Amino acid sequence: MKALILKIGIFILNVIYFFIKLLPTKKNKVTFISRQTDNIPLDFKMLKDKLVSIETQNAGLENINEVQNEKLENETTIEKQSLKNIEIVVLCKTLKSGIFNAIKYSLYMLKQMYHIATSKVVVLDSYCIPICVLKQKKSLVVIQIWHALGSLKKFGYSSLDKNDGRSSKMAKAMKMHHNYTYILTSSEASKKFFMEAFNAKEEQMKVMNLPRVDFLKSKDEEKNVKEKFYEIYPEVNNKKKNILYCPTKRKDNNLPTKAIVKEIPFEKYNLIMKLHNGTEIIYVDGKKLQKNNFFTGMELLHIADYIVTDYSAIVYEAVITKKPIYFYTFDYNTYMNDRGTYINYKKEMPGAICKSFKNIIKLIENDEYDREKQEEFCKKYIENLDDDATEKLAEFIMKLTNNL
């Protein structure tokens, strides 16, 4: 029954989209779509700003303020910027649980469909229903940048029918990850992982870093984030070192928080936990300070002195910072059975793997971490690290719109 309803729904969307596609394509239009967040993701923001900057220079405008800008904010983020030779639209909205939210999102997809049909280039950082299930114009270029620099845990087609993966029947019905022209990957070594996850061909793959690489390399950005952090959290002692714990998503959301907090010597350290749903929890002197969502994981990498993760792809961003990294794998056997990783976890992970947080604290106290292995991991999985990633990707998009 569920499959039949999906087929009917997709058929109706395609009928509607047939008429929307009669609208002319704007050869200078670039649309960004995310369902990861209701706010503009870091990569989108940096890329959008760079596109505007390039076009501003090309157009001979004196400053960015001469750009026509329209911004509407309600339950979602919609931003539009127009110049002579490029129009940029950003659509960000999460798909929340519940029938009412599903209906609202279905209506929102009509807006996505309009902008997709009238765009030359669409940039995604996640699965997008209208892109995948609808028949697109041949002229449309879809770039999937994904929301992680690399891939560690198996996802997409690699995890079908596993305990922590998608149903193969649902993936087929929703045409999961169809209609991508290009898929970005951070290195040749990662290419095969993304090809498997997206069920993609090699000609779709493009080795190119995300704008976040520039953000993580920037000392100015690090300084700005730290100033903002201690302003928002004045109770946090900035003389103490910060341990950042950023675990991957688990279906049961079951984390041994009490066991972790128990092991922290709070006279020396603050503990920052960044959960997969975006929530940050900060512990000062053993007490939970606040539970908010002021900072992204990328920003908190700038705040951290020590980084603790598990099977999360944030390891690829973490190695760029050159800070000590440790792996807390209290559920290793279960996770490998339910999900698994693309690389040989015990052989390649760039740091100590511990089932006990107490052991991680001992390593931190002794300043023990594998600098050489972190450098090797970074070199293998993040190519072209010295390039301006944002500008390189922006120029690629500009060429697709015939503006360079």
N, C-alpha and C positions, 0 to 999 in steps of 0.2 A: 504493500500500500504506500509506504513512504517513498519508494523508488518511483512509483507511478505519479505521485504528487509532484516530485521533483521534475520528472520529465514534462509534465503539463506546465509547470511553472517556467521551466527553461524555454519551452515552445512559445509560451505567451510573451516572454521577454524578447525572444528572437523576432517575433512578429512586430512588436513595438519598435525594436531596434532597426528593423528593416526600413521603417519610415524615418527614424532619426538619422540614419545613414545617408538619406537623401540630401541632408544639409551639407554644404561644401566644406572640404577640409581646409583649415587655415594652415598654410605651409610653415608659418612662423610660430605655431602654437605648441607649447610644451606643458603637459599636465602631469603633476605628481599625485600619486594616490597611495594612501597608507591606511590600514585598518589596525595597525599596531598601537596607535595612540590617538587621542583627540587633539593633541598639540602637534606642531610641526616638528618632525624628527630632526636631529642634528644634521644628518647627511643631506636631507632635503633643504634645510635652511642655508647651509654652507654652499650647496650647489646652486640654489636659487640666487643667492647674493652674488656669487661669482658670475653667473650668466648675465645678471643685470649689470655688473661691473664691466664685463667685456663689451656688452652692447652699448653701455653708456660711453665707453671710450671710442667704440667704432662709430657711434652716432655723433661724436664731437660735443656731447653735452658737458656742461661745466661740472655738474655734480649729480649725485644719485637722486637728489630731491626733485629733479626735473622729471623723474619717471612718474607716469600716471599710476597711482596706487589705490586699490580698493580693498578694504579688509572688513570682513564681517565675522563676528564671533558670537555664537550662541551655544548650542550643545555640541558643536563641532567646530573645527577650524577650516575656514574657507578664505584663501588669500589669492588675490589676482593682481598681477602687475603687467602693464602694457608699455612697450616702447615701439618705435617705428618698425623694427625688424624682428621683434620677438614678443610673444605674449605668454605669460607664465601663470598657471593656475595650480593651486595646491589644495587637495581635498584630503582631510584626515578625520576618520571616524571609526571608532571601535564597534565591533558587533557584540553587544551585550546579551546575556542570557534572558530568556523570557519571551513569550509570544508577542507581547506588545512591542518590545524592542525589536523583534524580528520583523514585524510589520513596518515599523518606522525605518528600519534599515532598508527594507525592500523599496520604500518610496525614495529613500536617499540614493539608491542605485540608479534611479532615473536621471538624477543629476550627474552621476558618474558617466552614464551612458551618453548623455549629451556631450560632455567634454571629451570623452574618448573618441566619439564619432567625428568631432570637429578638430581633433589634434593631429599633428604630424608625428609627435613623439610622446609616449607615455612612459613615465618612470615609476616603478613599483618598488616597495621594500617588503612585500608580503604577498600572499595569495589574494587575488582580486577576482571576485565572482564574475562581473561583467566581461572582464578581459578574457577569462578562460572559457566560459560557457557559451559566449556569443560568437557569431561569425563576423570577423573583423574585415575592414577594408584592406585591400592588398597594400595600400600606401602607408598603413600605420606601422610605426616602429615601436616595439615594446621592449624596454630595458628593465630587466629584473636585477636590482642591485642587492636585494635581500637585506635583512636587518642585523647581519653579523659579518665581520670581516672574513671569517673562515668557518669551517664546519667541523665540529668535533663529534657530538652525538649524532646518531643517525636520525634522519627526518625524511619527510616526503615519501617517495616511492621506496626508499631504503627501509622504512619501518612499517610498511603496510601489514596489517593483521597481527602485529605484535601487541603485547599487553599495553604498551605506552604509545602505540602508533595509530594511524588512521585505518579505517576499514577499506579494503580494496574495492568493494562494491560502491561505497560512497565516493572514493577517489575517481572511479570510472564515471559515475553519474555526474559529478561536479567538474569533470574534465580537468582534474587538478594539474596546475602548472602548464596548461596549453597556451599556445599563441605567443610565446616569447621569441623575440627576434635575437636578443642578446641576453646573456646571463653573466654577470661579473663574478670573477673569482680572483683571489689575492695572489695566486701562484700556479705554476704548472703542476706542482705537487697536489694542489687542492682541486684541480680541474676534474679529475675522475670522480671525486666525491660528489661534487655538484652535478655532474652529468648523471650520476646514478640517482641522486635525490630528486632531481627535476625531470628525470627520464628524457634527457636532452641529447642532442647530437653535438659532436665536437665543434662544428662550424658555428654553433650558437654561443660557444664559450668565448669570453674575452678576459684576458688577464689584466686587471686594472683595479687599483685600490680605491677604497671609499674615502670621501672627504674627512671622515673622522680621524684618519691617519695624520693629517695635517694638524688637527685639533690636539691630538695626543702628543705630538712633537713640539708644540708651541709652549715656550716658557711664559709668554705673556698670558696665554689662556690659563695656564696653571696658576699664575699669580692672581688673575681675576676670579677664578673659581674659589680659591682659598679665601680671598677677602669676602666674597659673597657667603661662603659657608660659615665662617666664624661670626659674620654679622647676623645671619639667620639663627644660628645656634650659639649665642654668646656663652651659654653654660658649659660648652665643650672647652676643656683646657687645651689651648693650642701649644702648650709646652710638652704635652704627652704625645706619643706616637699613635697613629691611627691604624688599627687592623680592620681592613675591609673584607667582609665575608659576602661573596656574591654567588650563591648556589644556582644551579639550573632549575628549570621548572619540573615539578613532580606532580603527578595527578592527584595524589593524596595530600600534597602540601605539608607532608610530615617531616619536620626538621627537628633535630635534638637541641633546640634553642637553650634549654636550661643547662644541659651538659656543656654547651659552648661557653655560656656566660660564667659558669662555675669555674672554668679554667683560666679566665682572664685575670692577670694581675693588674687591677685597675689603678694602682698607684703609679703605674708606668704607661698604661695604654687606654685608649678609648676604643670601643667596638662599634663599627658601623655595619649593619646588615642591609644589603640591598636585595630584595626579593624579586622574583621574576615578574611579578605583576606591577613592578615599578615602585612599590612601597619601600621606604627606607626606615629602619629602626635603629636608633642610636642609644647606646648604653654608656653612661658615665658613672663611675664609682659603683658599678653593679646595678644601677637603677635605669629603667627605661625612661629616656628623656622625652622623646616625642615619636610620633608615628605619622609621618607626612610623606609628601612626594615632591619635594622641592628640587631634587637633583637627579640627573640621569646617571646610569652606570658609567658612562664615559667621563662625566664630570667627577664622579667619586674616585675614579682611578687617579685623578690629579690630587685628590685629598689624601689618598692612602699612602702609608709608609710600607705596609705589608699587605699582600693580596692573597686571600684564601678562596679557592673556588673548588669545583669538582669536575663535572663533565660539561660545563658551560663553554660556549664558543668565545666567551669574554677572554679566554686565555690568549687568543690571537692579538687582542688589543693590549692585554696586560704586558706581554713581552716587549711591546714597543716602549713602554715606560721604563724598562730596565730595573724595575723594583722587584724585591724578593717575592716569589710566588710559591705557594704551597697548595697541596691538593688533599681535601678532607673527604675521604671516600668511605663513610660509615656503612653505606649500603651497596658496596661494589658488586657483589655477586648478583644481587637482585636487579640492579640497574643494568648490568651487562646482559642479563637474561631478558629483561623487559624491553630494552632499547638498544644498547650496544653503541660502540664508537667506530668511526671510520679508520682511525689509526690504531696501531698497537699501543694501547694505553700505558701499560707498565714499562714499555721500552722507550717510548718517545716523549712522554710528558716532561716538560722542562722544570721539574722540581720534585721535592719529596712527596711521596704518596703515603698518607697516614689514615688509619681507621680511627685513631684517637686524636681529639683536639689537644689533649695534654701534650702529645708528642710534637704537635705543630708549635705550641708555645715554647717548648724546649729549644726547638730549632731557631725560632725567632730570638729568644733570649741569647743564644750563642751566635747570632748573626750567620747562621749556616743556610746557604742556598746555592744552587748550581748555576753560577753566572755563565759558565761556558756552554752548558746545555741550553740555557735560555737564548743565548746568542745564536746557536746552531738552529734551534727551532724557529726563531724569527727569520733567519736568513733563508731557510727552506720554504716556509709557508707564507712569507710576506715579501714579495719581490718589489723592486723599484721603490724601496722605502725612502730614498733621497729625493724622489720626484715630488712636484707639487701635484698631489692627487686630485685636489678640487679643480684646479685649472685644466688638468689633462682630461678629466671627465667632462667638464663644461665645454671644452673645445670640441670634443667628440660629438656632443649633442648639437653644438652650433653647426658643425659640418652636416649633420643629418637634416638640419633645417635650412641648409644652403646659405648660412650666414657667415661662413668662413671660407 
